């Protein structure tokens, strides 16, 4: 076998083996986190190892989701994130990625809320010009809270009518809980230098420390670790069209979620500084049974991406929702700096 071919295959196998090891460890691990239908536009909630893994230098992303409005128990979720590449001559075969995530989620009549602020960092190692292996860590703080004044209790019923002035006979010593959080992930990024074909595949474990989120100090409630597995390939079919697939699985305690989608992106204009593309996808989310069908559309214009999706509920809960799930909006803005030639000791991710 030619030595050059052997070395090339060896460079490809190593990152795949690293990802496989993490997948096996993740499956051995045993409240549910926020989730987005456009999870591919919420990368730092998918894996810390995706910090800095993008085509630009700095990236800003916002996600907004509303769910179950028709069932009168609305869930509202917002996520905002920023990440940046850090180039340094100290890292001859790689670079750093740094970022931050802010998540806010509120649900139900009791306005059960969760606020998270997390710092994210990664090291992206260059295997060769088309292959990169990254490891990421996140450390953050979160607060879980609820509003008892918005709840009703059985003691407020006198047998005939509901009287909000009656005592609730409940005592809440704590209505908020603050805890620390630690997450870890690994990602392999492959790309073709002269094509738009690329692939990200990886795994992450969130809540490694399994923090106590109970409102009652005498009755701990550990937050289960969340396992995140994903694969996001894009295949350039011809000059103007790409085929893409998004697949993901989340495992957290007794909860599981699977997601698979596919679609196409047509490039309407590829002139420099005039880039424009339109993307249409269809996805299916499932747990033990079917959950939702999700059509989505995106507009790519220069350095902006705006995506809109809508959940069409097909689970048993459709009796309450009349098949209405919820809209979701994703906005991404990327900044790319012009750099001097001597800055590049490695081939950047594109």
N, C-alpha and C positions, 0 to 999 in steps of 0.2 A: 504494500500500500504506500502511495506517495506520502512523504512525511508532512507536507503542507496540508493535504486533505485530512490526514489523521489529526493534526493539531487543531484544524478548524472544527472537526466533529467533537473533539475533546472539549473545546471551548463551549460548544453548544450543549453538551451533556451535563456539564457541571452545574449551570444555573438551574436546569430542569430537575436535577437530583436534589438540589437545595430546596426548591419549592415543594417537591414530593415529600421530603422529610417533614417540612412544616405541616403539610396536609395531614400526614399520618398522626403527628402529635396532636393536631387540632381535633381530630375525630375521637381521641381518647379522653378529651375533657368533657365535663358535664357542668318576673318582671320582663319585659320585652322592650327593646330599644326602639328609637324612632326609625322609620324607614321611608325611602323615596322610590317611586316608580322609575324615575330617571336617576337611578343610583350611579350611573356612569358620569353624571354631572355633580356628584357629591363624593369626590374621590377620597377625601381625608376621613369621611365616615365609613369608607369601604376598606381602606388599609392605610396605616401610617407610612408604609413603604412607597405610596404613590405621591408623597410630598416631593415636589420639585420635578416630577416625571411628567413633563409636558413639553410642547414645542417652543414655548416662549421662555422668557426670563422670570417674569412675575405674573401671577394669575389671581384673579378675584372671582369668586363664585357666590351666588345667592340662590337659595332654594326656598320656595314657599308652597306649602301643601295644606289643603282644607279637605276634611273627610267627614262623612256621616251627617252632613247638614240635614238631610231628609229625615233622619231618625231622631232629630232633636237632641243628640248627644255629640255635638261637634268636636272634632279633633283639629287643632291648628298647630302646624309645625313650621318653624323657620330655622334655616341653617345658613350661616355666613362663614366663608373661609378665605384665607389668603395663603399663598405659598410662593416661594422664590428659590431660584437656584443660586448657589454661592460658589463661585469659581476661585480657586487658589492654587498657586504653584506648589504648595505643600502637598497637594493630592495629585500625584503624577498619573494615577490610573482611575481617577474618579472625581466626584464633586459632592458637595453637600446640598441638602434641601432643607429649608426651614419654613415654618408656617404656623398658623393659628386657626382654631375652629371655635365658633360660637353657635350653640344650639339652644333653641327654646321650643318647648312643647307644652301645650295645655289641653286638657281633655275633661269632658264630663261636667255634670252639674256641680260637683265639688271643686272644679277647676284644679284638678290634680296637675301640677306643673313640674317641669324639670328644666333647669338652666345649667348649661355646661360651658366652661371655658377651658380650652385645651391648647397647649403648646405642642407642636409637631416637628420632628426632625428626622432626617434620613441620610444615609450614605449610599450614593449611587456608584457602583463599581463598573468600570468599562471592561467588558470581556473582549470585544473587538468593535469594529465600526458599526456593526448591526445588532449587537447584543449587550444588554445592560442588566445587572443584578443589583437590586436595592433592598436595604434593610431599614425599617423605620420604627421609631418609638414615640409615643405620646404620653405626656404627663399633664393631668388637669385636675380641676376641682369642679364639683357639681352641687347643686342644691335642689332637693325635692321638697315640695310643699303642697298644701291644699287649704281650702277655705271652708271651715265647718259651718259658717253662717249661710252658705249657699246650699247646705244639705237639709234634708228633712228626716225625722226619726219617728219610730212607731209611737213613742210616748206623746207626740204632738197630736195624735188622733184620740179623741175622747170616746170613740165607739160609734159616733155618728158623723162628725165633721172633723176637718183638719183645722187646728188652731195653732198658728205660728207663735203665739205668745205663751204656750204651755212650755214648761221646762223640758229639755232634751234628755236629762238624766245621763249625760255623757260628759266625761272630763278628758280634755286633751292637754296634756302637759307640754307637748311639742306639736307644732303644725308645720315645722320645717326641719330638714335634716341636711347637713353639709358633709360631704365626704370627698376623699381623694380618689383618683382613677389612674390606671396605668394600662396602656395598650401596646401591642407589638405586631409587626407584619413584615412580610417578605414579598417581593414582586420581581418577575422577569419581564423585561421589555425587549421585544424584537422588532426590527424595522428594516425595510428595504431603502437603500440610500436614494435610488432613482425612481422610486414608486411611493404611492401613498399606503401601501400594504404595511400593516403593523399588527402587533399582538401584545396585550398585557394579560398575564395570568399570575395568580398569587393567592395568598391566604393571610389572614390576620386573626388575632385573638384580642378581643376587647374585654376590659374589666378583669385583667389578670389577677388583681389583688382581691377580687370579689368583695367590694366594700359593703359595709352594713348601711342600708338605706331605711331602716325601720324608724318610725316616729316614737317608738317605745323602747327605751334603753334596756329594759328587762326582757325584751322579746326580740332578739336580733333577726333581721331579714336580709340575708346576703343576696347581692345582685349577681345573678349567674353570669359566667363568662359567655361572651357571644363569639361564635366562630363565623368568620366571613370567608367564603370561597368564591372566586370569580374568574371569568375568562371573557376577554373583550377583543375579538379579532376584527380587523378591517381589511378587506381584499379589494385592491384596485382591479376592476374588470376591464376597463378601457380608459381612454383619455378623460372622459367626462363622467364616468359612473363608478361608484364604489358599492360593494356589498358588505354589510356589517352584521355582526351577531353580538348580543349581550346576554351572558348567562351568569347567574349568581345564586348562591345558597347561603342562608343564614340559619344558624342553630344556636338557640339560647334556652337552656334548661328544657322545659317541656315544649317549647315553641320551636317550630321550624317554618321556614319560608323558602320557596324556590321561585326562580324567575328566569324565563327564557324569552328572548325576543330577536327579531330579525327585520331588516329593512334595507333601504337603498338611499344613497346620497348622490344627487346629480349636481355637478359643478357647472353653474350657469356662466360664470366668468372666472377665468384663471389668470387674468392680467395682474401683475404686481400692483398692490395698493388698491385694486378694484375687485378683489376676490369676493365671490358670492356663490352660495350653494343652498340647496333645499333638500331636506332629509325627511323621509316618512318611514315610520316603523310601527310594527304591531307586536305586542308582548302578551304573555300569559303568566300570571302570578298564581301560585298554588301553595297550599300547606298540606294537611292530611287529605283535603278535598280541593276542588276548584275554588278559586277566590275571585279573580277578576281578569277581564280582558282589557288591555290598555293600548289604545291608539295614541300615537304621539307624532308631533311635527316640529321641525326645527328650521330656523333660518340662520345661516352662517353668512355674516357680512364683515369683511375685513377681519378685525380682531375681536368681533363680537359673535356670540352664539346665544340665541334665545330659543328655548324649547318649551312647548306646552303639551301636556298629556292629560288624559282623563280616564279614571277608573270606571269601568262598567261592571258592577258587582254581579257575580253569578253564584255566590254562595247561598246557603240557607238564610243568611241575614237579609237577602234581597226582599223578603216579605216586609221588612221594616223600612228598607231604603228605596223600594221600587226600582231596583237595579242601579240607582244612582250611587256612585262611589265618591269621587272627589277630583277637583282639578288640581294640577300641580304646575308650577312655573319655575323654570331654571334659567338663570342669566349668567353668562361667563364672559369675562373680559381679560384678554391676554396682552401683555406688554413685552415687546422684544427690543432689546438694545442693540445698536450697532457697535461692534467691538473691534479693537485692533487685532490684526492677524496673529500677533505673538501671544494673545490671550489663550489661544486654543492649543493646549497640550494633548487634548483628547478630542474625539469626534463627539459633538453634542447630540442629545436626543432630539429628533425631529418629528 
